[in-house]
Structure formats: structure tokens, C-alpha cells
Amino acid sequence: MKNILLYVYCEANLVIVPDFVADDLLTYQKNFLKWIYKKSNNHGYWVRGGGLGLSYTGEAFVKWLNEYIIEDENEKSKITKKSFFHPRKI
């Protein structure tokens, strides 16, 4: 298991993931974005305002990994520290 720093919008979380995910993180990021932006997915992150949009945090990536990618129950990902980075207030 390895730690990664997961940025979503202005939030950063420290997340522990299996080695195979950390070692190919860009591929998993791309696959997650394809999945979350696919309009036919009823994943619960869609919001309606002036149109259809998305609202999600780093927990969505962790949940996706655990439900669709990681098969070994002993290697499930989890957020170990939330809001690791706080943007400077102006």
C-alpha cells in the first residue's frame, strides 16, 4: 500500500491505495473521470441547476476504486487525512 495526495478542486486528501494503483495513477485517474462523466451512470454525483453537472469530492474516487477496481478486501483504499491542503485565503 502507498500514500497518494489526491486533489479534487481545492481539496486535497492523503489516501492510501494499493501499489498497483499508485504505480499507474494517471491511468486510474483517466478511467475514473470517464466513469464519473458518463451521463448514463447513475452514481449519485449528478446535480441539476441550470443544466446537468457533477458534485463530488475525493471520496468518490476512493469509492470507485473500492467498488470497481480493487478486488482484495485487505487492500481497500481509504482517506487517511482529509483537507491536507488549505488554499491561502485572499
Stockholm file with secondary structure:
# STOCKHOLM 1.0

chainA/1-90         MKNILLYVYCEANLVIVPDFVADDLLTYQKNFLKWIYKKSNNHGYWVRGGGLGLSYTGEAFVKWLNEYIIEDENEKSKITKKSFFHPRKI
#=GR chainA/1-90 SS CEEEEEEETTEEEEEEECHHHHTTHHHHHHHHHHHHHCTTCCCSCEEESSSEEECCCHHHHHHHIIIIICCCGGGCCEEEESSCCCCCCC
#=GC SS_cons        CEEEEEEETTEEEEEEECHHHHTTHHHHHHHHHHHHHCTTCCCSCEEESSSEEECCCHHHHHHHIIIIICCCGGGCCEEEESSCCCCCCC
//
